[in-house]
Amino acid sequence: EPIMKLKSLVDKVAKTEASVLVTGENGTGKELVARELYRNSMLSKEPYIRVNCAAISETLMESEFFGHEKGSFTGATERREGRFELADGGTILLDEVSEIAPSLQAKLLRVLQEKEFERVGGNKTIQVKVRVLATTNRNLTEEVGKGNFREDLYYRLNVFPIAVPPLREREDDILLLANTFLERHARRHGIEKISFSKSCERAIDAHSWPGNVRELENAVERAVILADSGKKIEAELLGLVQLSSSAPKAAKVRKTPQAEEPSEPKTMEEVEKSHISKVLAACAGNRTHAAEKLGLNVRTLRNKIKQYSISD
């Protein structure tokens, strides 16, 4: 459902010339959304120029955007067209726009408002007609409040905002995506007749995926490379690591002292059932509170209660 809503927004705004600001965490697919906006636009046959603002040094960013004249600075041995000039008549994507230096933001605002600029070291005013798409993984309203981003530039970019939901808010998509990546990378690496084991699927479903879709695809590709043809992929091949900054709330639950449990190995199902039962008991059967402590949503918890026949 979250992606269907996202697709509906993309379909509606793609055919317009409105500037679009795509926001979301790293790895959610912001650039993919921008590319879909371009592909479905009336400018799909025109240039599509992407600028990774986070990868360009502050000293070179103005030249990268607007170009420069020969001899305008040391190393400028010939005239060079900038990205906005190359995108004339088409679309430019300002990827991670929050990384643009404050000193350059006023010049960028002028291009968006007046559709004109001068190359570095030049006097000729160049006019362009460009549709601007931008992405950011930061909260730009907070950046405006801190004085790191111009308020007028923010409103100029934020004509039509699109927020890409993180993977943890798209739980119904996780296994669907995982199996898609499995098929893709199995073909790519020549691994035949492999699939996820049930315990591996549960591990995929339970992970919080702080790196979002990018982390999921990387984990699946790693597992495919390590897997043997014709065998099930087990959870340990995914190499999942839970970062401390994104650890699920369940990790912070304090357990009451109790008798030592037998030391023999347990299955993933037994461990999960036992832990859910203990958290439910600690919450007096309140599923909402238990779900919060487990780092799950209530629907997922309800499904696991049903799966393991756990009593409230």
C-alpha positions in Angstrom: 0.0 0.0 0.0 2.7 2.6 0.8 4.4 2.0 -2.6 1.0 2.1 -4.4 0.4 5.5 -2.9 3.9 6.6 -3.9 3.3 5.4 -7.4 0.0 7.3 -7.6 1.9 10.5 -6.6 4.6 9.9 -9.2 2.0 9.3 -11.9 0.1 12.6 -11.1 3.1 14.9 -10.9 5.3 13.3 -13.6 3.4 14.9 -16.5 3.7 18.4 -15.1 6.7 20.7 -15.0 6.6 21.2 -11.2 9.8 20.9 -9.2 9.7 17.8 -7.0 11.6 17.2 -3.7 12.0 13.5 -3.0 12.8 12.8 0.7 13.7 9.6 2.5 16.4 7.6 4.3 19.5 6.3 2.6 18.8 3.2 0.6 15.0 3.7 0.1 15.2 4.4 -3.6 14.9 8.2 -3.9 17.0 8.2 -7.1 14.8 5.5 -8.6 11.7 7.6 -7.9 13.3 10.6 -9.6 14.1 8.4 -12.6 10.5 7.3 -12.8 9.4 10.9 -12.7 11.6 11.6 -15.7 10.6 8.5 -17.6 6.9 9.3 -17.3 7.3 13.0 -18.1 6.8 14.9 -21.3 10.5 15.5 -21.3 11.5 11.8 -21.4 13.1 12.2 -24.8 15.1 15.2 -23.6 18.4 15.2 -21.5 18.4 13.8 -18.0 21.4 15.1 -16.1 22.2 13.8 -12.6 24.4 15.8 -10.2 25.5 14.0 -7.0 25.9 17.1 -4.8 27.5 15.1 -2.0 30.4 13.9 -4.2 31.5 17.4 -5.4 33.8 19.5 -3.4 32.7 23.0 -2.5 35.4 24.6 -4.6 34.3 22.8 -7.8 30.5 22.8 -7.3 29.9 26.2 -9.0 31.9 25.1 -12.1 30.1 21.8 -12.1 26.7 23.5 -12.0 27.3 26.4 -14.3 30.5 25.6 -16.3 33.5 27.9 -16.7 35.4 29.9 -19.3 38.9 29.1 -20.4 41.5 30.6 -18.0 38.9 31.4 -15.3 41.0 29.5 -12.7 44.1 27.4 -12.4 43.5 24.2 -14.5 40.7 25.7 -16.6 42.5 25.0 -19.9 39.3 25.1 -22.0 35.7 26.3 -21.8 33.4 23.8 -20.2 29.6 23.6 -20.1 28.0 23.0 -16.7 25.3 20.6 -15.8 22.4 23.1 -16.1 23.5 24.0 -19.6 23.7 20.3 -20.6 20.2 19.8 -19.2 18.7 22.7 -21.2 15.3 21.6 -22.4 15.2 18.5 -20.2 15.5 17.5 -16.5 18.2 17.9 -13.9 18.4 15.8 -10.7 20.1 17.4 -7.7 20.9 14.3 -5.7 21.3 15.0 -2.0 20.6 18.7 -2.5 21.1 19.5 1.2 24.9 19.1 0.6 25.1 22.2 -1.6 27.3 24.8 0.0 25.5 27.8 1.5 27.7 30.1 -0.7 26.2 28.5 -3.8 22.6 28.3 -2.7 21.8 31.9 -3.8 23.1 31.3 -7.3 21.1 28.1 -7.5 18.0 30.0 -6.4 18.6 32.5 -9.2 18.6 29.7 -11.8 15.4 28.3 -10.5 13.7 31.7 -10.4 15.1 33.5 -13.4 16.3 30.6 -15.5 19.6 32.2 -16.2 23.2 32.2 -15.0 26.8 33.0 -16.0 29.7 30.6 -16.3 32.5 30.9 -13.9 34.8 33.7 -15.2 32.3 34.6 -17.9 30.1 37.7 -18.6 27.6 36.2 -21.0 24.2 35.4 -19.4 23.0 32.0 -20.4 19.3 31.2 -20.3 18.0 27.7 -19.8 14.7 25.9 -19.4 15.1 23.0 -17.0 12.8 20.9 -14.8 14.4 20.4 -11.4 14.1 17.3 -9.3 15.9 17.0 -6.0 16.5 14.4 -3.4 17.6 14.6 0.2 18.0 12.2 3.2 17.9 15.1 5.6 15.0 17.1 7.2 15.3 20.3 5.2 13.0 22.2 7.5 15.4 21.5 10.3 18.3 22.5 8.1 16.5 25.8 7.4 16.1 26.3 11.1 19.8 25.7 11.7 20.7 28.2 9.0 22.3 25.6 6.8 19.8 25.9 4.0 18.1 28.9 2.5 14.4 29.1 3.3 13.5 30.6 -0.1 15.4 27.9 -1.9 13.6 25.2 0.1 10.2 26.5 -0.9 11.4 26.8 -4.5 12.4 23.1 -4.5 9.5 21.8 -2.4 6.7 22.6 -4.8 5.6 18.9 -4.8 7.1 16.9 -2.0 7.3 13.0 -2.2 8.4 11.0 0.8 9.7 7.5 0.1 8.8 5.2 3.1 11.6 3.2 4.8 11.5 -0.6 4.3 10.4 -1.2 7.9 7.1 0.5 7.1 6.7 -1.8 4.1 6.7 -5.1 5.8 4.5 -6.7 3.1 7.2 -5.9 0.5 10.2 -7.3 2.3 10.0 -11.0 1.3 8.6 -10.0 -2.2 11.7 -7.9 -2.7 14.0 -10.5 -1.2 12.8 -13.2 -3.6 13.1 -10.8 -6.5 16.7 -10.0 -5.6 17.3 -13.8 -5.1 16.1 -14.6 -8.7 18.1 -11.6 -10.1 21.4 -12.4 -8.5 21.1 -16.2 -8.9 20.9 -15.6 -12.6 23.7 -13.2 -12.5 26.1 -15.5 -10.6 25.0 -18.7 -12.2 23.5 -20.3 -9.1 20.6 -22.7 -9.9 17.6 -24.0 -7.9 18.1 -22.1 -4.7 15.5 -20.6 -2.3 15.2 -19.3 1.2 14.6 -21.7 4.1 11.7 -20.9 6.3 14.0 -19.8 9.1 15.8 -17.6 6.7 12.5 -16.0 5.6 11.7 -15.3 9.3 15.1 -13.7 9.8 14.5 -11.5 6.8 11.1 -10.5 8.0 12.3 -9.8 11.6 15.3 -7.7 10.7 14.8 -3.9 10.9 16.7 -3.1 7.7 18.2 0.3 8.7 19.9 0.4 5.3 16.6 -0.2 3.6 16.2 -1.8 0.2 19.9 -1.3 -0.6 20.9 -3.3 2.5 18.3 -6.0 1.7 19.7 -6.4 -1.9 23.3 -6.5 -0.7 22.4 -9.2 2.0 20.6 -11.4 -0.6 23.4 -11.1 -3.1 26.0 -12.1 -0.5 23.9 -15.1 0.5 23.5 -16.1 -3.2 27.3 -16.0 -3.7 27.9 -18.1 -0.6 25.1 -20.6 -1.4 25.4 -23.9 -3.2 23.2 -24.7 -6.2 20.1 -26.8 -5.3 20.3 -26.0 -1.6 18.2 -23.8 0.7 19.7 -20.5 1.9 20.0 -20.3 5.7 19.9 -17.2 7.7 23.6 -17.1 8.6 24.5 -16.6 5.0 22.8 -13.2 5.0 25.4 -11.8 7.3 22.9 -9.5 9.1 24.4 -7.1 11.6 22.1 -5.0 13.7 23.6 -1.5 14.2 23.4 -0.2 17.8 21.8 3.0 16.6 18.9 1.1 15.0 18.6 -1.9 17.4 15.1 -3.0 17.9 13.4 -2.0 21.2 13.3 -5.6 22.2 17.0 -5.5 22.9 16.4 -3.2 25.8 13.8 -5.3 27.6 15.1 -6.3 31.0 14.3 -9.9 31.9 13.3 -10.8 35.4 15.6 -13.3 37.2 14.5 -16.9 36.6 15.9 -20.4 36.6 18.6 -21.2 34.1 17.2 -22.8 30.9 18.7 -25.9 29.4 21.8 -25.2 27.4 21.0 -27.5 24.5 20.6 -25.7 21.1 17.2 -24.3 20.2 15.6 -23.7 16.8 14.9 -20.1 15.7 11.2 -20.9 16.1 11.6 -21.9 19.7 13.7 -18.9 20.5 11.3 -16.5 18.9 8.2 -18.1 20.5 9.8 -18.0 23.9 10.9 -14.4 23.6 7.5 -13.2 22.4 5.8 -15.1 25.2 8.0 -13.5 27.8 7.5 -10.0 26.5 3.7 -10.6 26.3 3.7 -11.8 29.9 5.7 -8.7 31.0 3.1 -6.5 29.3 0.2 -8.4 30.9 -1.0 -9.5 27.5 -1.2 -6.0 26.0 -0.3 -6.5 22.4 0.3 -2.8 21.6 2.8 -2.5 24.4 4.5 -5.8 23.6 4.8 -4.9 19.9 6.6 -1.6 20.9 9.0 -3.5 23.0 9.7 -6.1 20.3 10.2 -3.5 17.6 7.2 -4.9 15.6 4.0 -3.5 14.5 0.8 -4.9 16.0 -0.2 -6.8 12.9 3.1 -8.6 12.6 2.9 -9.5 16.3 -0.7 -10.8 15.9 0.5 -13.0 13.0 3.3 -14.5 15.1 1.0 -15.1 18.0 -1.2 -17.1 15.7 1.7 -18.9 14.0 3.1 -20.1 17.3 -0.3 -20.5 19.1 0.8 -18.2 21.9 -1.7 -17.4 24.6 -2.1 -13.8 25.7 
